[in-house]
Amino acid sequence: MNLRRIIALMKKDLKKTHREPAVLFLLILFPVMLTMVFGLAFGGIGGGTTTSFDVGLLNLDVTSSQAEWTSAFVDNLTESDVFVVYDYDDNATGQSALLQGNLDAFIIIPEGFGDSVASYYESPVDPSAWTNTTIGLYVDSGSLMAVSAVPPLVQEVLMKTIFGSDAMAIGLPIEIGSPALVESSTFTQWDFMAPGIFAFAAIFLTMIVATSMTYERDEGLLKRLRTTPVSSADYMISQTLTYMIIAVIQVALVLASSFVIGYRPATGPAGIAFTFVIALAFSLVAVGFGLIAASISKSAEVSTGVSFIFIMPQMFFGTFMPLGGATEIIAKFMPSKYITDAVTTLFLRGAPITTPVIWFDLAIVSVVGVLLVALGIYLFERFGYR
């Protein structure tokens, strides 16, 4: 192993990366664009802001002798922080607005609503004496949030109308704390996605390594190198170190872009330094997979497709994609999952640098990276030069 030759090869690779627009975009500009676009798109989702629903209202109980109950129900809906109420004069217009996505829900107060409440108060323990009515509630089926949230919220308004603000204050040995005392989360959707971006950006190193090495093999560069004093070890080490440098640049760019759009991780300089360290370890994983892909590919074009065999599972099971059930088990076999978990623990949970789990994640990524690079070198030495 010759340090001067390794440095010379690294300079050659870095210059090649700098001069190739497609590679430069994928490795340098793509992480910046990804961070900016995702950060701006998802940075406003969450953040402790109050979610509101546009609700259409058709009141058919205006002329009832017990209309004060209907007015109370309407007032409680209107005064609610989560409902923006729009009055409608007929059912067809309201249903049309709901169908077109202009409303999150449409409520019809039936004729006799006030009489129903009054009948309850006249005979609270005799259901047979009640005048039963049904509130018409139609929810936008295209909105998962509306489907899950609107019905219980309307039920809460109804209970408040009938029983007052102390509707649930029944003598029980167990008490539920007031939601007003619970501080709402200030996290946005981007806060939960940001840790996965570091792994997401570095994953594509696999494709660049594979295409670069197969291209140099196809062009005869590797054969010419074998006629020089440069050893295979010099070449492989230079490749690995080159892409480790690129991984560091990617982390720096993602962090800088995140700060520009207002993201502030819940960690200090030590946590940020750890992110660079585990990104370096993960770059070994990418290089290892790239060497394996290059070893079994007949050309640079084929290596691109083969690379995605290693890229896609890590992208979907190890970055910011939602997981659950069987996918949680699959994710345990993805190296990208461990860098995402470590960065999440630091950036989102605010854990100290001494937290054992992040060092466990680093150990897994490092060991897997070293093993993959060793396997990749072996396979490329045996099959890649052909």
N, C-alpha and C positions, 0 to 999 in steps of 0.2 A: 504494500500500500504506500503510495507516494502522495503526500499532502499537496505538493505543488501541482501535480497532475489533476488531483481531485478539484482543486480550486479553479484550474483552467477549464475543466469540463463544466463546472457549475456556472462560470461566467458565460460559457457558450450556451448553456441551456437557458439562462436568464435572458440573454440577448435574443435568443430565438423566441422566447415567450413574449418579450417586449415588441418584437417586430411582426408577430403574427396576430392580426386583428381579432380573428375568431377566438383564439386562445386567450388573448388579453381580455376580451369581453367576458368570457365564461369564468375566468379565474379572478378578475379584478373588478370589472364594472358590474357584473351580474350580482355579486353580493351587495353592492351599494344600492343598485336599483331595487333588489328584492327587499332590502331593509326599509328603504324610503317608501316604496309602494305599500308594503304590508303595514308599516308603522303608521302611515297616514290614513290608510283604509280602515284599520282596526283600532287605532289609538283612541277613537271617540266612543267605542263600544264598551260599555261598563263604566268604570271610573266613578262609581257611587252616584251617578246621576239618576234622577227619577224617571222610570219608564212610564210613558203615558199611552193610553189607547183611545183612538177615535171611535166613539160609540154613537150610533143613531138611536133616537128614542121616538116611539109612537105611543102617545097616551090616549087610550080609549075610555078612560074612566074620569073624564073631565066633569060630567054633569051629575056624578054620584052624590048622594046625600052625605057620604063619608069621604068626600074628595080631599079632606085635609090629610088623610093618610097617604093618598097618592101624591099630594104636593110635598109631603115630607120625604117620600121615597125619591122623588125627582130632585129635591134640594140636596139630599145626601149624595146622590150620584154626581150632581154638578159640583158640589163642594169637595169631592174626593180629589186627591192629588194625582190619581192615576187615570181618571176618565176625563176626556174632553167630549162633552155632550152636544149633539146636533139634533134639533127637533125636526121631525118629519110628519107630514100630514096624511100619508097613506102608506100601506104596506109595500106596494109595488115599487115605489120610488126608493124606499129604504133597502129592499132586497136587491134592487139593481145596483145601488151604491156599494153594497157589500160584495156583490158578485164581481164588480169591477176593481175591487181592492181599495176603494176609497174609505171604507170603514173597517175597523177591526171587529166590531160586533154590532148587532142590531137588536134592540130590546123593545118588546111590545108589552105595555101595561094593559092587562085585559079589563074589560068592563066588569065592575063588581069587585075590583081589587080592594077598595076601601071598605066595602061591606064584609069582605072576608076577614080583614083585620079586626073590624068591630065585632064580628061574630065570635072571634077567638076570645076577646076580652069579656064578652058576655058569658061564655061557658068555657073557661080555660081547661077544664078537666073532662069535658064531654065532646070528643071529636065528632060525634054524630050530629051535634047541633051547629057545626061550623059550615059556613058557606065557602066551598072550595073553589079556588081559581088557580090558573097556571100562568106564570109570566113567560112570554115567548122570548127565548134567547137564541140568537143565531150568531155563530162565531165564524170568522174568516178561517176556512180550513187550510188556506195556504200559509198561515202564520202559526208555527209551532208554539211560539210564545203566547199568542192570543188564545189558542186552544187550551193551553194548560193553565193560564193565569186568570183569564176573564171570568169563567164560571164561579170559582171560589170568591173572587172579589165582589161579584154581584151578590152572591149569597151573604157576604159580610155586610154589604150595604143594606140588604133586606133585613137582616137580624138587627142592625142598628136602628132601622126605621121602626120596627115593631117593639123592640125592648129597650131602645135607648143606647147610650154609649157604654153602659155597664151590662150589655147583653150576656156576656159570658161570665159575669161575676156571680157564679153559683157556688154555694158552700161545698167545696171539695177539699180533700186532704192534700191534693197536688195542685200547684199553681203554675201557670205558664207566664214567664216574664214578659213584660210589655215590649213589643217590637220597637217602640220609640227609644228604648234604652240600649238597643243594639246598634253599634256604630256600623254604618254601611261601608262596604269595601270600596277603596279608591282605585283598585286595580282595573285596568282596561283589558280588552281582549288581547291587545298587543303585548301587555306584560306577560301573559301566559304563553304567547307565541315566540317572544324574543329569544329565550334560551335555545330553542330548536333551530333558529336561523344559523347559529354558529356551526352546527353539524351539517345543516342543509347545504350551506355554501361549500364546505370542504369536501362533501361527498363527490362532487364533480371532478375532483383531482384524479379519481379513478379513471375516468374516461380520457383525461388529458395524458396521463402516464401511459395508458394502453396505446392510444393513437400515436403518441410521440415515439414510443419505442418501436412499434411496428413500422412506422414510416421510415425511421432511421435504418431499420433492418432491410426494408424493401428498397431503399435508395443505395444500399451497399455500404453505408457508413460504419456499421458494426463490423463488417468484414475488414474494412480498411483499418479500423482501430486495432484489430487483432494483429495487424502487421507492424504496429508501433509498440513502444515499451509500455503503453497503457494496459493495465491488467483488468480483468473482469471485475475484480473487487473495487478498483478505482472508479470504474464506470458506474457500477451499481450504487456505491456510496455517494457519488456526486449526484446521481439522480434523486436519491433519498433526501439528501441535504437540500437540494434545490427546491423540492416541493415542501419541505418543512419550512423553508424561508417564505414561500408563497402562502402557506397556511398562517404564518404569523401576520403577514400583510393583510390577509383576509379578515382575521380577528380584529386587527386595528381599524380596518375600514368599516366593518360592521358596527363596532363600538362607536366610532366617530359619527357615523350616519345616524345611529340611534340617539346619540346625545343631541345632534342637530335638530331632530324632530321632537325633542323633549323627554326622551326616555331616561330615567335615572334608576339604575340598579340598586338594590338594597344591600350593597356591599361596599367595602373600601378598596384601597389600592392592593391589599393582599389578595382579595377575592378576584380582582381583575387580573392580577399577575397569574393566579392559578388558572384562569381561563386560557391564557396563552400557553401554559404548560400542558394542559390536557388537550388543547388544539394541536400542539406539536405531536403528542402521542397519537391522536386520531389521524394525523397526516400519514403516519406509518401504516395505519389500516388501509387508507386510500391507495398508497403506493403499493402495498402488498396485493390488493385486489387488482390494481392496474397491471402489475407484473404477471399475475395469473391470467388475466384477460389477454394480454399480449402473447403469452406463451401458447395459447390455444387458438389464436386468430391467424388466418392466412394473409390478411391485409389490414391496412389502417381502417378501411371502411367497415370491415367485419368486426374489428375490435371495438368500434363504437357501439354496435348492437350488443356484443358480448358484455361490454362494460355495464350496460343497463341491467343485466342479470344481478349484478352486485349493488347497483345504485338504487333501483326501485324499492326493494324490500327495506333498505335502511331509510330511505326517504319517507315511506309511508308508515313504518312501524317504529321509527327511532327519532323523529324530529318533533314537529308541533301538531301532527295529526292526532285527532281524538282517538283514544283506545278504550277497549272494554271487552270483557269476556276472553275469547280465544286469542284476540290480538295482543292482549297483555302478555300472554305466555309466549307468543311468537317474538314479541319485542325483546324479551330477555336474551335472545340469541343475536341481537343486532348491536354491534359496537356503538353505533350512533346514539342508541338509547342511553348509554351510560354517560356520554358527554352532555347530552341534554339534561339528564337527571342531576348531574353535578352542578351545571350552570343554573338550573332551576333552584336548587337548594341554596346557592349563594345569592343569586340575583332576585329571586322572588320571596324566598323564606327568610333571607337575611341571616343565614347561619354563619357562625364564625369559621375562620379558615381551619380551625382545629377539629372540625366536625369529622368523625371517622368515615361517614358514608361517602364523602367526596373523595377521600383518599382511596377508598375501596373502588370507586368508579374509575379513578385514575389508574389504579393497578390493573384492573380488568382491561381497560383500553390499551395500556402499555404492553401487557403480556400478549394480548391478541395481535397488536400491531407488529411486535417483534416476530411472532410466529408466522404471521402472514407474509412479512417481508422475506423471512428465511425460506418459506415455501415458494414464494414467487421467484426468488433468485435461483433456487434449485430447478424449478420448472423451466425458467427462461434459459438457464445454462444448458439444459438438456434438450429443450424443444424450440426455444425462441430464436436461435441463430440460424435455423434451417431456412 
